[in-house]
Amino acid sequence: MEKSSGVATDSTSKEAVCDNHFHNQWGEKEEKPEKEGNSLLVLKRLKRQVGGSCVIVVDHPNGTSDSKPAADAITATSNFSQAVFNCTSLLLGLGLLSSPYAMAQTGWLGAVICIVMAAANVYTALLLMRCQQRTGYGTYQELAQASVGRILCVIIEALFYLEVTGSLLGYCISIADNLGQLFPSSVVSLPGLSFQNILLLIACICVLPTVWLRDLSGLSFTSLWSVAAAILLVIVVFASAFVDHIGFHHSIPLANIRGAPIAAGLYAFAFSGTTCFPNIYSSMKDPSKFPQVLFVSFSITTFFIFGLGVAGSTMFGRATASQITLSMPAHRITTRIVLWATVLTPLLKFALVLAPVSEAMDASLQKRFGNYTERIQMIIRTTARSGVLAIIVIVAILLPYFNYVIALIGSFVAISICLIFPSYFYIKLCRDELTRCSIVLISLTFLFATIAGVCGTILSFQGLIESRRHHSTS
């Protein structure tokens, strides 16, 4: 789904756990495509991190939507601690950066929303686990194919791609904002481009060669790097409070209803790892421990997000920036270290997060230009990938509003694919297991997700429009 540009992991390392040939953090190998009947079913489980959830790219050259139980595709080699690391790195994403802002805008109501959103994602992850136990399928995509029609599968896949591009858009905005903190003096400007935008362009030019790569195994270390960056962020924030004498002097109001939908979208994005959890479940040597894995990983993540949210909002109050790094004293060496970590993390992971879109484009271009020479195909591929990056950068320059962009992706996409669709899958695949208690819980989850998703989508989109209008007139 990050997930995290964030210092945080695009849980980001929402990367390693979502390979259609599942790579765990300790490096398993990619499987060859398998033939089923007369069709070639290519399932590519791509190692990546998204600020939001896992994207599974499925290419059916003959147009069919076949699938097979995950046991044939995913090797169960992960132990308990590795699964906890995968889940935790998946969840620590861009949401960690924005958690103080969410708390500052909503008060203690934001803490309630944070806990409820985490609990709802745990519950839907358990529903997906039960669907896997019932059907034997190993990925979110396979469960979707077994539960819904072809049209809904297309919609789900479109939402996946939208989350990928939205996460990358958040990366670019975060990179520009934090580079602006590192280099505050505008020594250069161009017509229509601020110095901050020029820095973003330079950064994206540097990352462009990684976007062209087809073998991304060399970037797998970013998962561990992202977790380390998230821990560093929390340490530096608390150090700033004590060492720089900022203190925790601002009180947190009880509730601010108006800010609740935006905060719900930010938290939804932060906890949007549900679609990758089926892969983690299938990769475990002892899948019976998966509920404990969820409990431990969500407890750790919630502790980070909740703790940093309370600390940041009491340090800076209503003036808390959309990314906590932008509120910290920029002259301190510790702050500059975490700012660089916040910039480098998305730059290192950009190609991994973009991989699902890149693979889908490559498959489409192969069908159309497969008769051309390999050199021409390579030129076409690199041009297409460069074009996608250019579009994302242009949108980031036009809409540099981190809080509204992340809240929109969380409200519109993450809530749909992490809360609403998993509940529907369970109803379709495990109908005979429904009890009065499960019906009540699913109904409450669906009601909460619908209200948060609709209100968050409307208000975040409205905020984007108003911010852009205000920026154009100023």
Backbone torsions as a table, in degrees:
resi	resn	phi	psi	omega
1	MET	NA	NA	NA
2	GLU	NA	NA	NA
3	LYS	NA	NA	NA
4	SER	NA	NA	NA
5	SER	NA	158.0	-177.3
6	GLY	-133.9	150.0	171.0
7	VAL	-58.8	-36.8	-171.7
8	ALA	-66.0	179.1	-175.5
9	THR	-76.3	135.1	165.2
10	ASP	-66.3	58.2	-156.1
11	SER	20.1	6.4	-159.6
12	THR	-30.0	45.8	129.1
13	SER	-109.9	73.0	176.2
14	LYS	-73.1	29.2	-171.9
15	GLU	-105.5	-62.8	-165.1
16	ALA	-68.4	-20.9	-174.5
17	VAL	-90.4	-3.3	-175.3
18	CYS	-115.8	49.2	174.8
19	ASP	-93.3	136.6	173.5
20	ASN	-71.6	-22.2	157.9
21	HIS	-106.1	94.2	-165.9
22	PHE	-57.0	122.5	170.3
23	HIS	-102.6	125.3	168.9
24	ASN	-88.6	-179.7	-172.2
25	GLN	-65.7	-11.9	-176.0
26	TRP	-108.9	18.0	161.8
27	GLY	83.3	66.9	172.4
28	GLU	-89.5	162.7	-172.4
29	LYS	-91.0	156.2	178.6
30	GLU	-75.0	143.2	179.1
31	GLU	-93.7	156.1	178.2
32	LYS	-78.5	150.7	174.4
33	PRO	-59.7	147.2	-178.3
34	GLU	-110.6	147.9	176.0
35	LYS	-94.8	132.7	175.5
36	GLU	-123.7	110.4	-175.6
37	GLY	65.4	-129.9	179.4
38	ASN	-97.7	2.4	-176.0
39	SER	-106.4	150.5	175.7
40	LEU	-102.7	113.1	-179.5
41	LEU	-98.3	114.4	-178.0
42	VAL	-105.1	111.8	177.2
43	LEU	-112.3	115.5	-177.9
44	LYS	-112.7	104.0	176.9
45	ARG	-87.3	109.0	-167.5
46	LEU	-94.3	130.0	178.8
47	LYS	-73.1	120.4	-175.0
48	ARG	-167.5	174.4	174.2
49	GLN	-133.3	130.2	175.6
50	VAL	-124.7	141.7	165.4
51	GLY	-51.1	13.8	-180.0
52	GLY	-161.9	-116.0	-171.5
53	SER	-121.1	177.3	-174.9
54	CYS	-74.4	139.1	173.9
55	VAL	-109.3	126.9	178.8
56	ILE	-111.0	120.3	-179.2
57	VAL	-93.2	123.8	-179.3
58	VAL	-120.4	122.2	179.9
59	ASP	-115.0	114.6	178.4
60	HIS	-110.1	95.5	-176.7
61	PRO	-56.6	-29.3	-179.6
62	ASN	-97.4	6.1	176.4
63	GLY	84.8	0.7	-179.4
64	THR	-82.2	169.0	179.9
65	SER	-126.0	46.7	178.7
66	ASP	-67.5	155.6	171.5
67	SER	-153.6	165.0	-179.8
68	LYS	-140.9	158.7	-178.5
69	PRO	-54.0	142.5	-174.6
70	ALA	-65.2	-22.2	-177.7
71	ALA	-58.1	-26.1	179.5
72	ASP	-81.5	-15.4	-172.3
73	ALA	-114.3	-24.1	-173.9
74	ILE	-118.3	124.1	-179.3
75	THR	-84.3	127.3	-178.2
76	ALA	-83.6	95.6	-177.1
77	THR	-127.2	-9.3	-174.7
78	SER	-83.4	134.2	173.5
79	ASN	-89.7	-174.5	-175.1
80	PHE	-61.1	-48.9	-176.4
81	SER	-65.8	-37.4	177.4
82	GLN	-66.1	-39.3	178.3
83	ALA	-66.0	-39.6	177.2
84	VAL	-63.2	-42.4	178.6
85	PHE	-62.6	-43.7	179.1
86	ASN	-59.0	-48.0	-178.5
87	CYS	-65.0	-43.7	-177.0
88	THR	-66.7	-44.2	179.1
89	SER	-66.4	-29.2	176.6
90	LEU	-65.5	-35.3	-172.1
91	LEU	-90.7	-27.9	-177.9
92	LEU	-78.6	91.4	-174.0
93	GLY	-127.7	-147.0	179.7
94	LEU	-59.5	-25.6	179.9
95	GLY	-59.9	-27.8	178.4
96	LEU	-65.2	-38.9	179.4
97	LEU	-64.7	-36.8	-173.1
98	SER	-95.1	-2.8	-176.5
99	SER	-62.3	-40.0	176.3
100	PRO	-62.4	-38.2	177.6
101	TYR	-62.7	-44.0	179.5
102	ALA	-60.9	-41.9	179.6
103	MET	-68.4	-40.6	-179.0
104	ALA	-65.5	-31.8	-177.3
105	GLN	-82.3	-21.4	-174.4
106	THR	-118.9	-13.1	-176.1
107	GLY	73.6	-153.8	-178.1
108	TRP	-66.5	-18.0	173.4
109	LEU	-60.0	-34.4	177.1
110	GLY	-62.8	-35.3	177.4
111	ALA	-65.2	-40.3	177.8
112	VAL	-63.9	-44.3	179.4
113	ILE	-61.8	-40.2	179.0
114	CYS	-59.1	-48.6	-177.9
115	ILE	-67.8	-41.9	179.4
116	VAL	-64.4	-41.1	179.7
117	MET	-64.5	-41.4	177.6
118	ALA	-63.3	-45.5	-179.7
119	ALA	-63.2	-39.8	179.6
120	ALA	-64.2	-39.6	178.7
121	ASN	-69.2	-35.8	175.3
122	VAL	-63.0	-44.4	-178.1
123	TYR	-62.9	-45.2	179.8
124	THR	-69.0	-30.3	174.7
125	ALA	-65.0	-37.9	176.7
126	LEU	-68.3	-34.9	175.8
127	LEU	-63.1	-42.1	177.1
128	LEU	-64.1	-39.0	177.8
129	MET	-60.1	-43.2	179.5
130	ARG	-65.3	-36.5	176.2
131	CYS	-63.3	-38.9	177.2
132	GLN	-64.6	-43.4	179.5
133	GLN	-62.4	-33.5	-177.2
134	ARG	-77.6	-36.9	-172.4
135	THR	-104.9	-26.1	-175.5
136	GLY	86.9	-0.2	178.9
137	TYR	-76.1	154.2	-171.8
138	GLY	-114.8	-4.8	-177.4
139	THR	-134.5	160.7	176.8
140	TYR	-60.0	-40.7	-178.1
141	GLN	-62.9	-40.9	179.7
142	GLU	-67.3	-38.3	176.5
143	LEU	-65.6	-37.1	177.8
144	ALA	-64.9	-43.4	180.0
145	GLN	-63.5	-33.2	-179.8
146	ALA	-79.1	-17.5	-172.2
147	SER	-104.1	-36.8	-171.5
148	VAL	-123.8	170.0	179.8
149	GLY	-77.6	177.8	-176.4
150	ARG	-62.7	-37.3	-177.9
151	ILE	-65.4	-45.3	179.5
152	LEU	-65.5	-34.0	175.9
153	CYS	-61.9	-39.9	177.3
154	VAL	-64.4	-40.9	178.9
155	ILE	-63.6	-43.6	179.2
156	ILE	-62.2	-43.4	179.2
157	GLU	-63.5	-38.8	177.7
158	ALA	-63.7	-38.4	177.9
159	LEU	-65.3	-37.6	176.1
160	PHE	-59.0	-50.4	-179.7
161	TYR	-62.3	-36.4	178.9
162	LEU	-65.0	-37.6	178.6
163	GLU	-68.0	-37.9	177.6
164	VAL	-59.9	-52.8	-178.1
165	THR	-65.7	-35.7	176.9
166	GLY	-64.9	-39.4	177.3
167	SER	-64.1	-42.4	178.3
168	LEU	-65.7	-35.5	175.2
169	LEU	-62.6	-43.8	175.3
170	GLY	-61.5	-38.3	175.6
171	TYR	-56.6	-50.6	-176.2
172	CYS	-62.6	-42.3	178.7
173	ILE	-62.6	-43.5	-179.8
174	SER	-65.1	-41.6	177.7
175	ILE	-58.6	-47.1	-179.2
176	ALA	-63.4	-44.5	-178.8
177	ASP	-62.7	-44.3	-176.1
178	ASN	-76.2	-31.8	172.2
179	LEU	-66.1	-33.9	175.3
180	GLY	-62.9	-33.6	175.2
181	GLN	-70.5	-36.7	-179.2
182	LEU	-73.0	-34.5	-178.7
183	PHE	-127.2	76.6	-173.0
184	PRO	-72.4	-22.5	-177.0
185	SER	-82.6	128.9	-178.4
186	SER	-86.5	83.7	-177.5
187	VAL	-80.6	-20.9	-178.6
188	VAL	-137.4	144.1	173.5
189	SER	-150.3	154.4	177.6
190	LEU	-127.8	158.1	179.0
191	PRO	-56.1	120.1	178.8
192	GLY	83.3	-3.3	-178.8
193	LEU	-128.6	126.6	174.3
194	SER	-80.3	170.1	177.3
195	PHE	-61.7	-35.4	178.0
196	GLN	-63.6	-40.5	177.6
197	ASN	-66.8	-35.9	177.7
198	ILE	-64.8	-40.5	176.7
199	LEU	-61.6	-40.0	177.6
200	LEU	-62.7	-42.9	178.8
201	LEU	-61.8	-42.2	178.8
202	ILE	-62.9	-43.0	179.8
203	ALA	-62.4	-42.1	-178.4
204	CYS	-72.2	-30.4	173.6
205	ILE	-64.8	-37.6	178.1
206	CYS	-66.3	-34.9	-177.0
207	VAL	-85.4	-12.6	-175.1
208	LEU	-55.3	-43.2	179.9
209	PRO	-58.8	-31.9	178.5
210	THR	-70.7	-28.7	178.0
211	VAL	-67.0	-29.2	-179.9
212	TRP	-76.1	-19.6	-174.9
213	LEU	-65.4	144.7	174.0
214	ARG	-102.9	-24.6	175.8
215	ASP	-104.0	108.6	-175.4
216	LEU	-103.9	14.1	-176.8
217	SER	-61.8	-27.0	-179.8
218	GLY	-69.9	-11.9	-178.7
219	LEU	-99.8	7.6	-175.2
220	SER	-66.4	-19.9	-179.9
221	PHE	-65.8	-15.7	-175.2
222	THR	-64.6	-21.1	178.2
223	SER	-63.0	-50.7	178.2
224	LEU	-65.3	-39.4	178.2
225	TRP	-59.4	-41.6	-176.8
226	SER	-66.8	-41.5	177.7
227	VAL	-63.3	-43.0	178.3
228	ALA	-62.0	-39.1	179.2
229	ALA	-65.9	-37.7	178.6
230	ALA	-64.4	-43.7	178.6
231	ILE	-64.7	-40.9	178.4
232	LEU	-60.3	-40.6	179.9
233	LEU	-59.4	-48.3	-178.8
234	VAL	-62.1	-42.8	-179.7
235	ILE	-62.3	-44.3	-177.0
236	VAL	-67.1	-38.4	178.7
237	VAL	-61.7	-47.1	179.5
238	PHE	-68.5	-34.7	177.1
239	ALA	-64.1	-38.9	178.2
240	SER	-62.4	-37.5	-179.5
241	ALA	-63.9	-39.1	-175.3
242	PHE	-93.4	-48.6	-175.4
243	VAL	-71.6	-43.3	-178.6
244	ASP	-87.7	3.6	176.0
245	HIS	60.0	31.9	174.7
246	ILE	-72.5	-41.4	176.0
247	GLY	72.4	-179.3	178.7
248	PHE	-119.4	71.2	-169.9
249	HIS	-98.2	-11.7	-178.1
250	HIS	-91.4	135.1	177.1
251	SER	-85.0	150.5	178.2
252	ILE	-97.5	122.1	179.3
253	PRO	-65.2	162.8	-177.9
254	LEU	-66.2	-50.0	-176.8
255	ALA	-160.0	141.3	171.1
256	ASN	-130.4	97.2	-173.5
257	ILE	-60.5	-36.5	-175.4
258	ARG	-61.9	-33.1	-178.7
259	GLY	-86.3	-4.5	-174.1
260	ALA	-63.3	-45.1	-178.8
261	PRO	-60.7	-40.5	178.5
262	ILE	-65.5	-43.1	179.2
263	ALA	-62.8	-39.3	178.5
264	ALA	-61.7	-40.2	177.2
265	GLY	-65.0	-39.4	178.2
266	LEU	-65.4	-42.8	178.7
267	TYR	-69.7	-35.7	177.7
268	ALA	-61.6	-40.7	177.2
269	PHE	-65.2	-39.9	-177.6
270	ALA	-63.8	-36.2	-175.9
271	PHE	-101.2	16.6	-172.0
272	SER	-85.7	66.3	175.9
273	GLY	-114.5	3.5	-171.0
274	THR	-57.0	-37.8	-175.0
275	THR	-70.6	-15.2	177.4
276	CYS	-93.8	-15.3	-176.1
277	PHE	-62.5	-33.8	174.9
278	PRO	-56.9	-35.3	177.1
279	ASN	-65.5	-41.0	179.8
280	ILE	-67.0	-41.8	177.6
281	TYR	-58.6	-45.8	-178.3
282	SER	-68.8	-21.6	-177.3
283	SER	-87.6	-7.4	-174.4
284	MET	-81.7	140.0	174.6
285	LYS	-65.7	-36.7	179.8
286	ASP	-123.9	85.2	-176.6
287	PRO	-61.9	-18.5	-179.8
288	SER	-64.1	-18.5	179.5
289	LYS	-89.2	3.3	-176.5
290	PHE	-61.3	-40.4	176.1
291	PRO	-57.4	-39.7	176.7
292	GLN	-66.4	-36.3	175.9
293	VAL	-59.5	-45.9	178.7
294	LEU	-61.1	-44.9	-177.9
295	PHE	-61.7	-45.4	-178.1
296	VAL	-67.1	-48.3	-175.8
297	SER	-66.5	-41.6	178.4
298	PHE	-70.4	-32.9	176.4
299	SER	-64.2	-44.6	178.3
300	ILE	-62.4	-47.7	-177.8
301	THR	-64.5	-44.5	179.5
302	THR	-63.3	-38.5	177.2
303	PHE	-60.4	-44.9	178.8
304	PHE	-63.0	-52.0	-175.1
305	ILE	-66.2	-46.6	-179.5
306	PHE	-65.5	-47.1	-177.8
307	GLY	-63.7	-45.1	179.2
308	LEU	-67.3	-35.7	178.2
309	GLY	-62.4	-46.2	179.0
310	VAL	-65.2	-45.1	-178.7
311	ALA	-62.4	-49.4	-177.4
312	GLY	-64.3	-41.7	-177.9
313	SER	-70.7	-31.4	176.1
314	THR	-79.0	-18.8	176.5
315	MET	-80.2	-40.5	-171.7
316	PHE	-120.5	-7.6	176.1
317	GLY	63.9	-146.5	-178.2
318	ARG	-66.4	-15.4	179.1
319	ALA	-81.6	1.8	179.7
320	THR	-57.6	128.6	-178.7
321	ALA	-74.5	164.5	-179.3
322	SER	-62.8	-23.3	171.2
323	GLN	-123.7	126.8	-173.4
324	ILE	-59.4	-28.2	179.8
325	THR	-63.3	-25.7	-178.8
326	LEU	-79.5	-12.4	178.5
327	SER	-95.2	-13.3	-174.6
328	MET	-82.8	153.5	-178.6
329	PRO	-62.7	112.0	-171.6
330	ALA	-69.4	-19.6	-176.5
331	HIS	-78.8	-14.5	-178.1
332	ARG	-76.1	141.7	-178.2
333	ILE	-65.3	-36.4	179.2
334	THR	-64.6	-39.7	178.0
335	THR	-64.6	-41.3	-179.3
336	ARG	-65.2	-34.7	177.5
337	ILE	-64.0	-46.1	-178.3
338	VAL	-71.4	-30.0	174.9
339	LEU	-64.0	-43.9	177.6
340	TRP	-64.7	-38.3	177.1
341	ALA	-63.6	-38.7	178.7
342	THR	-65.8	-33.0	178.3
343	VAL	-78.2	-44.9	-174.2
344	LEU	-70.6	-33.8	-177.4
345	THR	-58.1	-53.6	178.4
346	PRO	-66.9	-31.4	177.6
347	LEU	-63.1	-41.1	180.0
348	LEU	-69.9	-31.7	-174.2
349	LYS	-96.7	-3.5	-172.9
350	PHE	-55.9	-47.2	-178.1
351	ALA	-65.4	-36.3	178.9
352	LEU	-65.2	-43.4	-179.1
353	VAL	-68.4	-36.3	-179.7
354	LEU	-75.8	-13.7	-172.4
355	ALA	-52.1	-44.4	180.0
356	PRO	-59.3	-42.4	177.9
357	VAL	-66.6	-42.1	179.8
358	SER	-61.7	-44.3	179.9
359	GLU	-64.6	-40.5	178.8
360	ALA	-64.0	-41.3	177.2
361	MET	-64.4	-42.8	179.8
362	ASP	-59.5	-42.6	179.8
363	ALA	-64.1	-40.6	179.4
364	SER	-67.6	-42.6	179.6
365	LEU	-67.6	-33.0	178.7
366	GLN	-63.1	-39.1	178.9
367	LYS	-65.5	-35.9	-175.0
368	ARG	-86.9	-35.3	-174.7
369	PHE	-119.1	22.9	-176.7
370	GLY	-63.2	-21.8	-178.7
371	ASN	-84.3	-7.5	179.9
372	TYR	-80.5	166.7	178.5
373	THR	-67.6	159.6	-178.3
374	GLU	-61.5	-35.6	179.9
375	ARG	-64.0	-45.1	179.5
376	ILE	-65.8	-40.5	177.5
377	GLN	-61.4	-39.1	179.2
378	MET	-64.2	-41.4	178.5
379	ILE	-62.7	-42.3	179.4
380	ILE	-64.2	-43.8	179.9
381	ARG	-61.5	-48.8	-177.9
382	THR	-65.3	-36.1	177.6
383	THR	-64.7	-43.4	-179.9
384	ALA	-64.3	-45.1	-179.9
385	ARG	-64.9	-40.8	177.3
386	SER	-62.7	-37.5	179.3
387	GLY	-64.1	-40.4	177.9
388	VAL	-62.6	-45.3	177.9
389	LEU	-60.5	-43.0	-179.5
390	ALA	-62.1	-41.4	179.4
391	ILE	-63.5	-43.7	-179.9
392	ILE	-62.6	-42.2	179.6
393	VAL	-64.6	-42.2	179.5
394	ILE	-61.4	-44.2	178.5
395	VAL	-64.4	-38.3	178.3
396	ALA	-63.6	-35.3	177.8
397	ILE	-71.0	-37.7	-178.5
398	LEU	-77.4	-31.9	-177.1
399	LEU	-126.9	70.8	-175.3
400	PRO	-85.7	47.5	-173.7
401	TYR	-115.2	88.1	-171.0
402	PHE	-55.9	-48.0	-174.2
403	ASN	-62.9	-42.5	-178.4
404	TYR	-73.5	-36.4	178.8
405	VAL	-64.5	-49.0	-179.3
406	ILE	-65.8	-40.3	178.9
407	ALA	-64.7	-36.6	179.1
408	LEU	-66.4	-45.0	178.2
409	ILE	-64.3	-41.5	179.1
410	GLY	-64.6	-43.3	-176.8
411	SER	-72.8	-43.9	-173.1
412	PHE	-84.4	-40.2	-173.4
413	VAL	-101.7	-56.9	-172.3
414	ALA	-60.9	-43.0	-179.7
415	ILE	-63.5	-37.0	-179.6
416	SER	-65.5	-51.8	-172.2
417	ILE	-85.9	-14.5	-179.5
418	CYS	-103.5	-23.8	-177.8
419	LEU	-117.8	-50.4	-172.5
420	ILE	-74.7	-52.9	-177.1
421	PHE	-64.4	-42.5	177.6
422	PRO	-59.2	-36.8	177.3
423	SER	-63.5	-40.2	179.1
424	TYR	-67.4	-39.7	177.9
425	PHE	-57.9	-44.1	-177.9
426	TYR	-64.3	-41.8	179.4
427	ILE	-62.1	-39.2	-178.4
428	LYS	-74.2	-42.3	-171.9
429	LEU	-91.3	-24.7	-175.8
430	CYS	-128.1	40.4	-175.6
431	ARG	-57.5	-39.7	-176.3
432	ASP	-71.4	-9.5	178.8
433	GLU	-93.9	-5.3	-176.5
434	LEU	-63.9	128.5	174.5
435	THR	-115.2	173.2	178.9
436	ARG	-61.2	-39.5	179.4
437	CYS	-65.1	-46.1	-179.0
438	SER	-66.1	-35.7	177.4
439	ILE	-63.0	-42.1	178.7
440	VAL	-64.4	-45.4	-178.7
441	LEU	-65.0	-43.1	178.8
442	ILE	-65.2	-39.9	179.2
443	SER	-64.0	-43.3	178.0
444	LEU	-64.5	-41.3	177.7
445	THR	-61.7	-45.4	-179.4
446	PHE	-64.6	-40.7	-179.8
447	LEU	-65.3	-46.3	178.6
448	PHE	-61.3	-45.2	-178.4
449	ALA	-64.2	-41.1	-178.6
450	THR	-65.7	-47.0	-179.5
451	ILE	-63.9	-48.0	-179.5
452	ALA	-64.2	-40.7	-178.1
453	GLY	-67.3	-46.8	-178.1
454	VAL	-66.8	-51.0	-178.6
455	CYS	-64.1	-42.4	179.7
456	GLY	-64.9	-40.4	179.3
457	THR	-63.6	-45.1	-178.1
458	ILE	-64.6	-49.2	-175.6
459	LEU	-70.8	-37.0	178.9
460	SER	-70.1	-38.7	176.6
461	PHE	-66.0	-41.1	176.7
462	GLN	-62.0	-41.1	178.2
463	GLY	-63.0	-39.4	176.0
464	LEU	-60.6	-46.2	-178.9
465	ILE	-63.4	-46.6	-178.6
466	GLU	-65.9	-40.0	179.0
467	SER	-64.6	-40.2	178.6
468	ARG	-66.5	-40.5	179.4
469	ARG	-65.2	-42.0	179.2
470	HIS	-66.1	-38.3	179.5
471	HIS	-66.2	-36.3	-178.2
472	SER	-71.3	-32.2	-177.4
473	THR	-88.0	-13.8	-177.5
474	SER	-86.9	NA	NA
